Amino acid sequence: MHMRRAFYIGRFQPFHLGHQAVLEMIAKEVDEVVIGIGSAQRSHELTDPFTAGERVMMIRHALGNSGIPHYAMPIEDIKQNTVWVAYVTARTPPFEIVYSNNPLVIQLFKEANVKVKQPPMYLRSQYSGTEIRSRMLKGEDWKHLVSPEVADVIEEVNGADRLRNLAMSDDP
């Protein structure tokens, strides 16, 4: 029996209900999903506050009872787009299809002759890491945009406080 495996990459800063909805759609089309946690080396920054390990926890807890067979793999950035696909495939289980809406990711995988599908964005204006981080910074409600499991991980690592601390300046 041939396993159909897909690759889906994102920064997941944080992993939110939009990501989860896209993964549920992908899971209907394949047997397993390799989830690439992009920019894995980045953390403690306003646009990338969570560590790769924290993002692995978010995905593991959010998808724990979902029935979506998956691997969450941290993928660090490299500054050489021409070898990026080889870099990714050397670090992941084999896959035959990529799901992405990122123009660069689409271009690189197409050039490597890998099939790419663009999943529909799920309520993109509402479910975006940018929106969630903005709400955290302002002390507004954000928990309804992530699963309860992800909210628990963010609380456990004091993610909203971390983000607010990172936004502070040492300028007088």
C-alpha positions in Angstrom: 0.0 0.0 0.0 1.4 3.4 -1.0 1.2 6.1 1.7 0.2 9.5 0.4 2.1 12.1 2.4 1.8 15.9 2.1 4.1 18.7 3.3 2.6 21.9 4.8 4.9 24.6 6.1 4.2 27.7 8.2 5.8 29.7 11.0 2.8 28.9 13.3 3.5 32.0 15.5 1.1 30.8 17.0 -0.6 27.7 15.6 -4.2 28.9 15.2 -7.7 27.7 14.1 -7.0 28.7 10.5 -4.0 26.4 10.4 -6.0 23.6 12.0 -8.8 24.0 9.4 -6.4 23.8 6.5 -4.8 20.7 8.0 -8.2 19.1 8.4 -8.8 19.7 4.7 -5.4 18.4 3.7 -5.9 15.2 5.9 -9.0 14.3 3.8 -6.7 14.1 0.7 -3.6 12.3 2.1 -2.7 9.6 4.6 -0.2 11.7 6.6 0.9 15.3 6.8 4.5 16.5 7.4 4.2 19.9 9.1 7.2 22.1 8.6 7.7 24.6 11.4 9.4 27.3 9.4 11.9 29.8 10.7 12.6 27.3 13.5 15.7 29.2 14.7 13.7 32.3 15.4 12.1 33.1 18.8 11.7 36.0 21.3 11.0 38.5 18.5 7.8 40.5 17.9 7.0 38.6 14.7 8.4 35.2 16.0 7.8 35.1 19.8 7.6 31.3 20.2 10.4 28.8 20.1 10.4 25.8 17.7 9.8 23.6 20.7 6.8 25.6 21.9 5.4 25.5 18.4 5.9 21.7 18.3 4.0 21.5 21.6 1.1 23.7 20.2 0.7 21.4 17.2 1.0 18.2 19.2 -1.6 19.3 21.7 -3.9 20.9 19.1 -3.9 17.9 16.9 -3.7 15.3 19.6 -7.2 14.0 19.3 -7.9 15.2 15.8 -7.1 11.9 14.1 -4.7 13.7 11.7 -1.6 11.5 11.3 1.3 14.0 11.3 4.9 14.8 11.9 5.8 18.3 13.1 9.4 19.0 12.0 11.3 22.2 12.8 12.9 23.7 9.6 15.5 26.4 10.1 15.8 29.2 7.5 18.7 29.0 5.1 19.6 32.0 2.9 20.0 29.9 -0.3 16.7 29.5 -2.1 18.2 27.4 -4.9 19.0 24.5 -2.4 16.1 25.0 0.0 13.9 22.2 -1.4 16.8 19.7 -1.0 17.4 21.1 2.5 13.8 20.5 3.4 13.5 17.0 1.9 16.7 16.0 3.7 15.1 16.8 7.0 11.6 15.3 6.5 9.9 12.0 5.8 9.3 11.7 2.0 6.2 13.5 0.6 4.8 13.8 -2.9 2.6 17.0 -2.6 3.1 20.4 -1.0 0.3 22.6 0.2 1.2 26.2 0.4 0.0 29.7 -0.5 3.5 31.2 -0.1 4.6 32.4 -3.6 8.3 31.6 -2.9 7.5 28.1 -1.5 5.3 27.4 -4.5 7.9 28.5 -7.0 10.8 26.5 -5.4 8.8 23.3 -5.2 7.4 23.7 -8.7 11.0 24.2 -10.0 11.9 21.0 -8.2 9.0 19.2 -10.0 7.0 18.6 -6.8 3.2 18.9 -7.1 1.9 22.0 -5.3 -1.7 22.7 -4.2 -2.9 26.0 -2.8 -5.3 25.3 0.0 -8.1 27.8 0.4 -7.3 30.3 3.2 -9.6 29.8 6.1 -11.1 33.1 7.3 -7.7 34.7 6.8 -8.7 38.2 8.1 -9.7 36.6 11.4 -7.2 33.8 11.8 -3.8 35.2 11.3 -0.7 35.1 13.6 -0.3 38.9 13.0 -3.8 39.5 14.4 -3.4 37.2 17.3 0.0 38.7 18.3 -1.5 42.2 17.9 -4.3 41.3 20.3 -1.9 39.8 22.8 0.2 43.0 22.7 -2.9 45.2 23.3 -4.2 42.9 26.1 -7.3 42.1 24.0 -9.0 38.7 23.8 -7.2 36.2 21.5 -7.9 32.8 22.9 -11.0 32.2 20.7 -8.6 32.3 17.7 -6.6 29.3 18.8 -7.7 25.9 20.2 -7.9 25.6 24.0 -4.9 23.3 23.9 -2.8 26.0 22.1 -4.0 28.7 24.6 -2.9 26.4 27.4 0.6 26.1 25.8 0.8 29.9 25.4 -0.2 30.4 29.0 2.3 27.7 30.2 5.2 29.6 28.6 3.7 33.1 29.4 3.6 33.9 25.7 1.4 37.0 25.9 3.7 38.5 28.7 6.8 37.6 26.7 5.4 39.4 23.6 4.5 42.5 25.7 8.0 42.5 27.3 9.6 42.2 23.8 7.7 45.2 22.7 9.1 47.4 25.4 11.9 49.8 24.6 14.9 50.6 26.7 14.8 54.2 25.3 14.1 56.8 27.9 
